[in-house]
Amino acid sequence: MASYLGLEKNISYYTIPGALVLALLPRVYSGIAGPGKKFFDPNNPRLFTQSLERADIDKKLKGRLQRAESAGANAFETLGLYAAAVTAGNAAGLSAGTLNALTLGYLASRVFYTWVYIWGQENRKLLPLRTGVWGVGMSICMALFVLAGRGRN
């Protein structure tokens, strides 16, 4: 199946722009094209969360939009670490299979994290899941660094 998907070749560097796109998607949902569009000022995007505070919208929607902003911020906060981990793994000559599995796993963790952060937190039972999913993504980054430090696998 890996050969069918083309995963015998190293695609890990391509996942860095993919992670950037995933970091941008919460903003697209919350302010650029989504339900918070009328509260988003492209001339001053950092004031978006403040304008949401004053917005007269449904409390549930307001919470989702605010959490989308936080999910996007978190994605940008982890992006540098992820890019460095991918670079370290490549520089150490880790196998394409290892790099692909870990980097695609990271992207999957970010997709799930974003979903849990924006929509899943409406169910109080899912609150601990957000931290767990974040931990998975960070563990993948640390695994890349550790494996790079150990050398080729």
Disulfide bonds with the S-S distance in Angstrom:
none
